[in-house]
Every structure is written in structure tokens, then in C-alpha cells.
Amino acid sequence: MSEDLKRLNKFLSEAGYCSRREADRLIDAGRVTINDIVPEMGTKVATGDTVKVDGEIIGERKKEFVYLAFNKPVGIVCTTDTRVEKDNIIDFIGYHKRIFPIGRLDKPSEGLILLTDDGDIVNKILRASNNHEKEYIVSVDKPISQTFIERMAGGIYIEELGKRTKKCKVKRVDKFTFSIILTQGLNRQIRRMCDYLNYDVQTLKRIRIMNIKLDTPVGKYRELTKEEFKILSDLISDSKKVFEAKQNMQRKSRR
């Protein structure tokens, strides 16, 4: 029956294997099978189907999920593809369950990143990423001027991405250090913004994601508290509605 069908990427997400975005990449690469047949993108899974990734059978939805706050060291890559990148976050943590990072923090950067085996929350956080704060402490190679602070805060056009950064909160900490709070997640955004103003980033540390603060030593992780998770869930509770509204607008524009 139709109500028993579920999109393959959603099945993998709800099983705690990976996010829907990562599932789409695995499906596109031909690494996923349904009943030993490589499916097309958008294929749905029925009750009783056998889903495998790289030959490993993927089970049904887990009852309890893991939510970790990790202080990523410099040099570690936020990828789950352990076959390609030896300095990956999964092998570094060595957690006893399969988990995956929510979003990214580039290799030269350090600080807070969240990991989980709950694919649904990954999608909600990523959908809400343009509405919620992420805070960083950044040091640069020369003294910080007031002009630098004002231009960073006002938004900078990043030519490589063809986008202007949103207005953000920037504050001078000392001669070479500033804090910045973003509600946007463009690729290497802070480094690109600084480069545009002829500053080179020396260190970059993320110290907060929404209500979750960095409070563990470098290379260590902890589980989110019940209170933290409750607040986080409340913050992202409307992300699905926002996402569906955008989809509806896109459908109407195509008509």
C-alpha cells in the first residue's frame, strides 16, 4: 500500500545511517541497493524490502539516538567517507555507534561540531541554518581596524560563490582577534570575507551553535544534556514548515 512506501533517502536517514543529503550522494554513486538492485534516485522502499549500503544491510529506525558535542582539532576532516580521508572525524572519535557530523568545519579550523545518528535532526538543523546563530573566535595576521569590523558586519560580496554575505555581528576582542556571529553557512565564509579585506586568518574556532556552547577540551566530546536538546528541538521545530513553504513556492513558480 502507498502508505507503506518511504523514499530511500528518508529510510536511510531515519535508520540513523546518514543524513538525507549524504544518502542522495550514496544513491547517486550506486552504493545503495534495494533487494540487491541498484535503484534510481527517488525510488521508494516498501515494507519487507532489503536495503544495503556497500553490501551492509540497513535496519529499521532506532529507538534511541546519540547527540554529541565535539571539540574538533585542527587537521581533522568532517567526512564520513573513511575510505578516502585518513584524518576523518569518524575514525578520530572512534564512537561505538555509527554517527555523522551535522554540517562542516573545515580542516584548518577547530571547535564545536555536533554529531548524531539521527538523520532527521540533521535535515532540520541544516534547513534552519540560515536562521540560527553560530559564533566564532578568529585571529588574523595584522591589526584589526574599525573599518574591517564595519565591513565584515555589513556584508561582503564573495565572487567565487556569487553571493553577498548577510549582515552579522562582529566585535573586536584584541589587536589581532575578533568574534563573529553568523546566521549563514557559506563555504569557508569567514576566511573568504577576511581575504577580500586583505587579512589572512591565523586561527578560527567555533565556540557556539545556537544554544550549544563549546565546553570540552580539544579532541574530546560529550553528550548533549536533556535541557540542551529540548531547547535545540524548540529552535528547529519550524524548519520543516519553512522548507515545505519554499518547496510550494518553487512549484508555483514553475507553473
ZAVEX-151245 format. One record per residue (C-alpha): residue number from 0; residue in one letter; x, y, z. Coordinates in nm, 4 decimals. Layout:
BEGIN
<atom resi="NUM" resn="A" px="X" py="Y" pz="Z"/>
...
This chain:
BEGIN
<atom resi="0" resn="M" px="0.0000" py="0.0000" pz="0.0000"/>
<atom resi="1" resn="S" px="0.1179" py="0.3552" pz="-0.0692"/>
<atom resi="2" resn="E" px="0.1324" py="0.4488" pz="0.2976"/>
<atom resi="3" resn="D" px="0.3955" py="0.1789" pz="0.3492"/>
<atom resi="4" resn="L" px="0.6281" py="0.3356" pz="0.0915"/>
<atom resi="5" resn="K" px="0.9117" py="0.5608" pz="0.2007"/>
<atom resi="6" resn="R" px="1.1696" py="0.7479" pz="-0.0055"/>
<atom resi="7" resn="L" px="1.5058" py="0.5738" pz="0.0032"/>
<atom resi="8" resn="N" px="1.6977" py="0.8748" pz="0.1328"/>
<atom resi="9" resn="K" px="1.4443" py="0.9176" pz="0.4127"/>
<atom resi="10" resn="F" px="1.4693" py="0.5477" pz="0.5004"/>
<atom resi="11" resn="L" px="1.8478" py="0.5721" pz="0.5393"/>
<atom resi="12" resn="S" px="1.8109" py="0.8927" pz="0.7399"/>
<atom resi="13" resn="E" px="1.5535" py="0.7516" pz="0.9804"/>
<atom resi="14" resn="A" px="1.7577" py="0.4342" pz="1.0216"/>
<atom resi="15" resn="G" px="2.0371" py="0.6532" pz="1.1556"/>
<atom resi="16" resn="Y" px="2.2778" py="0.5632" pz="0.8763"/>
<atom resi="17" resn="C" px="2.3378" py="0.9124" pz="0.7382"/>
<atom resi="18" resn="S" px="2.1682" py="1.2409" pz="0.6549"/>
<atom resi="19" resn="R" px="1.9344" py="1.2633" pz="0.3562"/>
<atom resi="20" resn="R" px="2.1921" py="1.4731" pz="0.1729"/>
<atom resi="21" resn="E" px="2.4593" py="1.2082" pz="0.2238"/>
<atom resi="22" resn="A" px="2.2073" py="0.9367" pz="0.1300"/>
<atom resi="23" resn="D" px="2.1479" py="1.1092" pz="-0.2047"/>
<atom resi="24" resn="R" px="2.5224" py="1.1048" pz="-0.2692"/>
<atom resi="25" resn="L" px="2.5441" py="0.7338" pz="-0.1846"/>
<atom resi="26" resn="I" px="2.2468" py="0.6526" pz="-0.4085"/>
<atom resi="27" resn="D" px="2.3906" py="0.8585" pz="-0.6945"/>
<atom resi="28" resn="A" px="2.7227" py="0.6729" pz="-0.6569"/>
<atom resi="29" resn="G" px="2.5459" py="0.3370" pz="-0.6915"/>
<atom resi="30" resn="R" px="2.6462" py="0.2244" pz="-0.3428"/>
<atom resi="31" resn="V" px="2.2889" py="0.1570" pz="-0.2276"/>
<atom resi="32" resn="T" px="2.0726" py="-0.1381" pz="-0.3292"/>
<atom resi="33" resn="I" px="1.7113" py="-0.2405" pz="-0.2716"/>
<atom resi="34" resn="N" px="1.6697" py="-0.6161" pz="-0.2856"/>
<atom resi="35" resn="D" px="2.0189" py="-0.6329" pz="-0.4435"/>
<atom resi="36" resn="I" px="1.9220" py="-0.3990" pz="-0.7281"/>
<atom resi="37" resn="V" px="2.0761" py="-0.0528" pz="-0.7700"/>
<atom resi="38" resn="P" px="1.7790" py="0.1885" pz="-0.7643"/>
<atom resi="39" resn="E" px="1.7209" py="0.5203" pz="-0.9350"/>
<atom resi="40" resn="M" px="1.7144" py="0.8454" pz="-0.7377"/>
<atom resi="41" resn="G" px="1.3702" py="0.8926" pz="-0.5811"/>
<atom resi="42" resn="T" px="1.2941" py="0.5199" pz="-0.5532"/>
<atom resi="43" resn="K" px="1.0759" py="0.4277" pz="-0.2566"/>
<atom resi="44" resn="V" px="1.1237" py="0.1458" pz="-0.0081"/>
<atom resi="45" resn="A" px="0.8351" py="-0.0861" pz="0.0814"/>
<atom resi="46" resn="T" px="0.7879" py="-0.2894" pz="0.3989"/>
<atom resi="47" resn="G" px="0.9899" py="-0.6076" pz="0.3639"/>
<atom resi="48" resn="D" px="1.2460" py="-0.4627" pz="0.1205"/>
<atom resi="49" resn="T" px="1.6132" py="-0.5238" pz="0.1982"/>
<atom resi="50" resn="V" px="1.8227" py="-0.2085" pz="0.1790"/>
<atom resi="51" resn="K" px="2.2021" py="-0.2300" pz="0.1709"/>
<atom resi="52" resn="V" px="2.4860" py="0.0206" pz="0.1580"/>
<atom resi="53" resn="D" px="2.8139" py="-0.1225" pz="0.0282"/>
<atom resi="54" resn="G" px="2.6634" py="-0.4658" pz="0.0921"/>
<atom resi="55" resn="E" px="2.5723" py="-0.3922" pz="0.4555"/>
<atom resi="56" resn="I" px="2.2063" py="-0.4430" pz="0.5467"/>
<atom resi="57" resn="I" px="2.0466" py="-0.1309" pz="0.6940"/>
<atom resi="58" resn="G" px="1.7872" py="-0.1951" pz="0.9639"/>
<atom resi="59" resn="E" px="1.4768" py="-0.0122" pz="1.0774"/>
<atom resi="60" resn="R" px="1.4569" py="0.3095" pz="1.2764"/>
<atom resi="61" resn="K" px="1.6441" py="0.3192" pz="1.6047"/>
<atom resi="62" resn="K" px="1.4552" py="0.3922" pz="1.9255"/>
<atom resi="63" resn="E" px="1.7282" py="0.5986" pz="2.0902"/>
<atom resi="64" resn="F" px="1.9625" py="0.8376" pz="1.9173"/>
<atom resi="65" resn="V" px="2.3016" py="0.9827" pz="2.0063"/>
<atom resi="66" resn="Y" px="2.3691" py="1.3585" pz="2.0142"/>
<atom resi="67" resn="L" px="2.7303" py="1.4650" pz="2.0722"/>
<atom resi="68" resn="A" px="2.9114" py="1.7981" pz="2.1054"/>
<atom resi="69" resn="F" px="3.2712" py="1.7557" pz="1.9877"/>
<atom resi="70" resn="N" px="3.5683" py="1.9936" pz="2.0016"/>
<atom resi="71" resn="K" px="3.7290" py="1.9243" pz="1.6622"/>
<atom resi="72" resn="P" px="4.1065" py="1.9697" pz="1.6416"/>
<atom resi="73" resn="V" px="4.2818" py="2.1386" pz="1.3508"/>
<atom resi="74" resn="G" px="4.3663" py="1.8852" pz="1.0791"/>
<atom resi="75" resn="I" px="4.0587" py="1.6647" pz="1.1178"/>
<atom resi="76" resn="V" px="3.8198" py="1.6455" pz="0.8212"/>
<atom resi="77" resn="C" px="3.4419" py="1.6397" pz="0.8719"/>
<atom resi="78" resn="T" px="3.3638" py="1.3469" pz="0.6448"/>
<atom resi="79" resn="T" px="3.2131" py="1.0038" pz="0.6977"/>
<atom resi="80" resn="D" px="3.3975" py="0.8556" pz="0.3996"/>
<atom resi="81" resn="T" px="3.6729" py="0.6841" pz="0.5929"/>
<atom resi="82" resn="R" px="3.7991" py="0.5124" pz="0.2781"/>
<atom resi="83" resn="V" px="3.9104" py="0.8404" pz="0.1200"/>
<atom resi="84" resn="E" px="4.0273" py="1.0594" pz="0.4111"/>
<atom resi="85" resn="K" px="4.2510" py="0.9066" pz="0.6783"/>
<atom resi="86" resn="D" px="4.2256" py="1.2081" pz="0.9090"/>
<atom resi="87" resn="N" px="3.8470" py="1.1887" pz="0.9267"/>
<atom resi="88" resn="I" px="3.6261" py="1.2801" pz="1.2206"/>
<atom resi="89" resn="I" px="3.4668" py="0.9348" pz="1.2494"/>
<atom resi="90" resn="D" px="3.7921" py="0.7440" pz="1.2959"/>
<atom resi="91" resn="F" px="3.9284" py="1.0144" pz="1.5275"/>
<atom resi="92" resn="I" px="3.6341" py="0.9917" pz="1.7675"/>
<atom resi="93" resn="G" px="3.6062" py="0.6138" pz="1.7439"/>
<atom resi="94" resn="Y" px="3.2495" py="0.6124" pz="1.8766"/>
<atom resi="95" resn="H" px="3.0947" py="0.2681" pz="1.9272"/>
<atom resi="96" resn="K" px="2.7904" py="0.3519" pz="1.7080"/>
<atom resi="97" resn="R" px="2.7777" py="0.4866" pz="1.3551"/>
<atom resi="98" resn="I" px="2.7443" py="0.8667" pz="1.3764"/>
<atom resi="99" resn="F" px="2.7884" py="1.1541" pz="1.1342"/>
<atom resi="100" resn="P" px="2.8587" py="1.5276" pz="1.1652"/>
<atom resi="101" resn="I" px="2.5878" py="1.7916" pz="1.1322"/>
<atom resi="102" resn="G" px="2.7312" py="2.0341" pz="0.8800"/>
<atom resi="103" resn="R" px="3.1016" py="2.1004" pz="0.8442"/>
<atom resi="104" resn="L" px="3.4012" py="2.2754" pz="0.9968"/>
<atom resi="105" resn="D" px="3.6925" py="2.2940" pz="0.7546"/>
<atom resi="106" resn="K" px="4.0241" py="2.1155" pz="0.8099"/>
<atom resi="107" resn="P" px="4.2317" py="2.4182" pz="0.9258"/>
<atom resi="108" resn="S" px="3.9593" py="2.5211" pz="1.1739"/>
<atom resi="109" resn="E" px="3.8769" py="2.3907" pz="1.5206"/>
<atom resi="110" resn="G" px="3.5948" py="2.3990" pz="1.7671"/>
<atom resi="111" resn="L" px="3.2378" py="2.2887" pz="1.8114"/>
<atom resi="112" resn="I" px="3.0647" py="2.0462" pz="1.5780"/>
<atom resi="113" resn="L" px="2.7625" py="1.8321" pz="1.6535"/>
<atom resi="114" resn="L" px="2.7411" py="1.4625" pz="1.5635"/>
<atom resi="115" resn="T" px="2.4460" py="1.2248" pz="1.5722"/>
<atom resi="116" resn="D" px="2.2908" py="0.9101" pz="1.4281"/>
<atom resi="117" resn="D" px="1.9552" py="1.0860" pz="1.3873"/>
<atom resi="118" resn="G" px="1.9225" py="1.1769" pz="1.0205"/>
<atom resi="119" resn="D" px="1.6001" py="1.3700" pz="1.0703"/>
<atom resi="120" resn="I" px="1.7541" py="1.6245" pz="1.3069"/>
<atom resi="121" resn="V" px="2.0415" py="1.6776" pz="1.0635"/>
<atom resi="122" resn="N" px="1.7943" py="1.7889" pz="0.7982"/>
<atom resi="123" resn="K" px="1.6085" py="2.0173" pz="1.0377"/>
<atom resi="124" resn="I" px="1.9273" py="2.1877" pz="1.1570"/>
<atom resi="125" resn="L" px="2.0649" py="2.2302" pz="0.8055"/>
<atom resi="126" resn="R" px="1.7321" py="2.3695" pz="0.6818"/>
<atom resi="127" resn="A" px="1.7295" py="2.6126" pz="0.9721"/>
<atom resi="128" resn="S" px="2.0972" py="2.7043" pz="0.9322"/>
<atom resi="129" resn="N" px="2.0199" py="3.0411" pz="0.7744"/>
<atom resi="130" resn="N" px="1.8096" py="3.1479" pz="1.0718"/>
<atom resi="131" resn="H" px="2.0207" py="3.0444" pz="1.3704"/>
<atom resi="132" resn="E" px="2.3459" py="3.1696" pz="1.5164"/>
<atom resi="133" resn="K" px="2.6927" py="3.0174" pz="1.5003"/>
<atom resi="134" resn="E" px="2.9684" py="3.2011" pz="1.6867"/>
<atom resi="135" resn="Y" px="3.3416" py="3.2029" pz="1.6106"/>
<atom resi="136" resn="I" px="3.6635" py="3.3483" pz="1.7535"/>
<atom resi="137" resn="V" px="3.9108" py="3.4406" pz="1.4788"/>
<atom resi="138" resn="S" px="4.2680" py="3.5702" pz="1.4831"/>
<atom resi="139" resn="V" px="4.4238" py="3.7400" pz="1.1813"/>
<atom resi="140" resn="D" px="4.7721" py="3.8397" pz="1.0619"/>
<atom resi="141" resn="K" px="4.7577" py="4.2163" pz="1.1215"/>
<atom resi="142" resn="P" px="4.5903" py="4.4697" pz="1.3491"/>
<atom resi="143" resn="I" px="4.2125" py="4.4893" pz="1.3206"/>
<atom resi="144" resn="S" px="4.0776" py="4.8293" pz="1.2172"/>
<atom resi="145" resn="Q" px="3.7342" py="4.9735" pz="1.2771"/>
<atom resi="146" resn="T" px="3.6829" py="4.9730" pz="0.9008"/>
<atom resi="147" resn="F" px="3.7472" py="4.5978" pz="0.8969"/>
<atom resi="148" resn="I" px="3.4859" py="4.5424" pz="1.1710"/>
<atom resi="149" resn="E" px="3.2260" py="4.7555" pz="0.9933"/>
<atom resi="150" resn="R" px="3.2782" py="4.5968" pz="0.6514"/>
<atom resi="151" resn="M" px="3.2705" py="4.2416" pz="0.7897"/>
<atom resi="152" resn="A" px="2.9477" py="4.3212" pz="0.9758"/>
<atom resi="153" resn="G" px="2.7842" py="4.4941" pz="0.6798"/>
<atom resi="154" resn="G" px="2.8212" py="4.2085" pz="0.4318"/>
<atom resi="155" resn="I" px="3.0803" py="4.1277" pz="0.1660"/>
<atom resi="156" resn="Y" px="3.0295" py="4.0032" pz="-0.1892"/>
<atom resi="157" resn="I" px="3.2137" py="3.6722" pz="-0.2378"/>
<atom resi="158" resn="E" px="3.2880" py="3.6489" pz="-0.6077"/>
<atom resi="159" resn="E" px="3.3731" py="3.2774" pz="-0.6103"/>
<atom resi="160" resn="L" px="3.0294" py="3.1951" pz="-0.4684"/>
<atom resi="161" resn="G" px="2.8383" py="3.4711" pz="-0.6444"/>
<atom resi="162" resn="K" px="2.6765" py="3.5774" pz="-0.3176"/>
<atom resi="163" resn="R" px="2.6859" py="3.8603" pz="-0.0668"/>
<atom resi="164" resn="T" px="2.7161" py="3.7601" pz="0.2972"/>
<atom resi="165" resn="K" px="2.4341" py="3.8531" pz="0.5294"/>
<atom resi="166" resn="K" px="2.4821" py="4.1258" pz="0.7866"/>
<atom resi="167" resn="C" px="2.6312" py="3.9791" pz="1.1027"/>
<atom resi="168" resn="K" px="2.7618" py="4.0682" pz="1.4478"/>
<atom resi="169" resn="V" px="3.1354" py="4.1389" pz="1.4675"/>
<atom resi="170" resn="K" px="3.3283" py="4.2537" pz="1.7757"/>
<atom resi="171" resn="R" px="3.6974" py="4.3269" pz="1.8304"/>
<atom resi="172" resn="V" px="3.8443" py="4.1118" pz="2.1087"/>
<atom resi="173" resn="D" px="4.2038" py="4.2375" pz="2.0974"/>
<atom resi="174" resn="K" px="4.4512" py="4.3777" pz="1.8462"/>
<atom resi="175" resn="F" px="4.4518" py="4.0672" pz="1.6254"/>
<atom resi="176" resn="T" px="4.1346" py="3.8860" pz="1.7333"/>
<atom resi="177" resn="F" px="3.7633" py="3.9311" pz="1.6711"/>
<atom resi="178" resn="S" px="3.4412" py="3.7432" pz="1.7385"/>
<atom resi="179" resn="I" px="3.1777" py="3.6929" pz="1.4704"/>
<atom resi="180" resn="I" px="2.8232" py="3.5566" pz="1.4872"/>
<atom resi="181" resn="L" px="2.6825" py="3.4249" pz="1.1588"/>
<atom resi="182" resn="T" px="2.3340" py="3.3194" pz="1.0583"/>
<atom resi="183" resn="Q" px="2.4639" py="3.1873" pz="0.7290"/>
<atom resi="184" resn="G" px="2.6784" py="2.8894" pz="0.6296"/>
<atom resi="185" resn="L" px="2.8604" py="2.9613" pz="0.3044"/>
<atom resi="186" resn="N" px="3.1670" py="2.7551" pz="0.2162"/>
<atom resi="187" resn="R" px="3.4759" py="2.8890" pz="0.4004"/>
<atom resi="188" resn="Q" px="3.2772" py="3.2067" pz="0.4586"/>
<atom resi="189" resn="I" px="3.4875" py="3.3776" pz="0.7258"/>
<atom resi="190" resn="R" px="3.8152" py="3.3019" pz="0.5500"/>
<atom resi="191" resn="R" px="3.6793" py="3.4343" pz="0.2200"/>
<atom resi="192" resn="M" px="3.5464" py="3.7503" pz="0.3889"/>
<atom resi="193" resn="C" px="3.8817" py="3.8193" pz="0.5536"/>
<atom resi="194" resn="D" px="4.0701" py="3.7503" pz="0.2311"/>
<atom resi="195" resn="Y" px="3.8552" py="4.0043" pz="0.0489"/>
<atom resi="196" resn="L" px="3.9711" py="4.2671" pz="0.3013"/>
<atom resi="197" resn="N" px="4.3367" py="4.1530" pz="0.2652"/>
<atom resi="198" resn="Y" px="4.3542" py="3.9792" pz="0.6029"/>
<atom resi="199" resn="D" px="4.4804" py="3.6232" pz="0.6464"/>
<atom resi="200" resn="V" px="4.3123" py="3.4044" pz="0.9065"/>
<atom resi="201" resn="Q" px="4.5622" py="3.2550" pz="1.1503"/>
<atom resi="202" resn="T" px="4.3227" py="3.0624" pz="1.3751"/>
<atom resi="203" resn="L" px="3.9481" py="3.0014" pz="1.3579"/>
<atom resi="204" resn="K" px="3.7473" py="2.8412" pz="1.6362"/>
<atom resi="205" resn="R" px="3.3708" py="2.7842" pz="1.6522"/>
<atom resi="206" resn="I" px="3.2521" py="2.8289" pz="2.0090"/>
<atom resi="207" resn="R" px="2.8734" py="2.8062" pz="1.9772"/>
<atom resi="208" resn="I" px="2.5992" py="2.6538" pz="1.7606"/>
<atom resi="209" resn="M" px="2.2614" py="2.8004" pz="1.8547"/>
<atom resi="210" resn="N" px="2.2237" py="2.7166" pz="2.2263"/>
<atom resi="211" resn="I" px="2.5112" py="2.4643" pz="2.2396"/>
<atom resi="212" resn="K" px="2.8394" py="2.6066" pz="2.3707"/>
<atom resi="213" resn="L" px="3.1919" py="2.4698" pz="2.3362"/>
<atom resi="214" resn="D" px="3.2992" py="2.3476" pz="2.6806"/>
<atom resi="215" resn="T" px="3.5158" py="2.0380" pz="2.6225"/>
<atom resi="216" resn="P" px="3.8941" py="2.0118" pz="2.5678"/>
<atom resi="217" resn="V" px="4.0255" py="1.9851" pz="2.2122"/>
<atom resi="218" resn="G" px="3.9657" py="1.6348" pz="2.0764"/>
<atom resi="219" resn="K" px="3.7007" py="1.5466" pz="2.3364"/>
<atom resi="220" resn="Y" px="3.3242" py="1.5110" pz="2.3146"/>
<atom resi="221" resn="R" px="3.0235" py="1.4921" pz="2.5423"/>
<atom resi="222" resn="E" px="2.6558" py="1.4086" pz="2.5074"/>
<atom resi="223" resn="L" px="2.4059" py="1.6921" pz="2.4901"/>
<atom resi="224" resn="T" px="2.2100" py="1.7393" pz="2.8110"/>
<atom resi="225" resn="K" px="1.8334" py="1.6877" pz="2.8100"/>
<atom resi="226" resn="E" px="1.7832" py="2.0609" pz="2.8579"/>
<atom resi="227" resn="E" px="2.0166" py="2.1472" pz="2.5689"/>
<atom resi="228" resn="F" px="1.8381" py="1.9035" pz="2.3407"/>
<atom resi="229" resn="K" px="1.4965" py="2.0365" pz="2.4409"/>
<atom resi="230" resn="I" px="1.5971" py="2.3954" pz="2.3593"/>
<atom resi="231" resn="L" px="1.7626" py="2.2850" pz="2.0340"/>
<atom resi="232" resn="S" px="1.4473" py="2.0965" pz="1.9317"/>
<atom resi="233" resn="D" px="1.2363" py="2.4034" pz="2.0046"/>
<atom resi="234" resn="L" px="1.4664" py="2.6236" pz="1.7951"/>
<atom resi="235" resn="I" px="1.4418" py="2.3999" pz="1.4885"/>
<atom resi="236" resn="S" px="1.0783" py="2.2966" pz="1.5314"/>
<atom resi="237" resn="D" px="0.9558" py="2.5202" pz="1.2494"/>
<atom resi="238" resn="S" px="1.2292" py="2.4301" pz="0.9995"/>
<atom resi="239" resn="K" px="1.0134" py="2.1679" pz="0.8270"/>
<atom resi="240" resn="K" px="0.7333" py="2.4189" pz="0.7740"/>
<atom resi="241" resn="V" px="0.9786" py="2.6717" pz="0.6310"/>
<atom resi="242" resn="F" px="1.1252" py="2.4077" pz="0.3987"/>
<atom resi="243" resn="E" px="0.7813" py="2.2945" pz="0.2774"/>
<atom resi="244" resn="A" px="0.6750" py="2.6563" pz="0.2194"/>
<atom resi="245" resn="K" px="0.9806" py="2.7111" pz="-0.0020"/>
<atom resi="246" resn="Q" px="0.9021" py="2.3938" pz="-0.1966"/>
<atom resi="247" resn="N" px="0.5431" py="2.5096" pz="-0.2552"/>
<atom resi="248" resn="M" px="0.6661" py="2.8469" pz="-0.3799"/>
<atom resi="249" resn="Q" px="0.9103" py="2.6751" pz="-0.6167"/>
<atom resi="250" resn="R" px="0.6331" py="2.4524" pz="-0.7547"/>
<atom resi="251" resn="K" px="0.4069" py="2.7533" pz="-0.8179"/>
<atom resi="252" resn="S" px="0.6889" py="2.9420" pz="-0.9933"/>
<atom resi="253" resn="R" px="0.7292" py="2.6536" pz="-1.2390"/>
<atom resi="254" resn="R" px="0.3648" py="2.6608" pz="-1.3438"/>
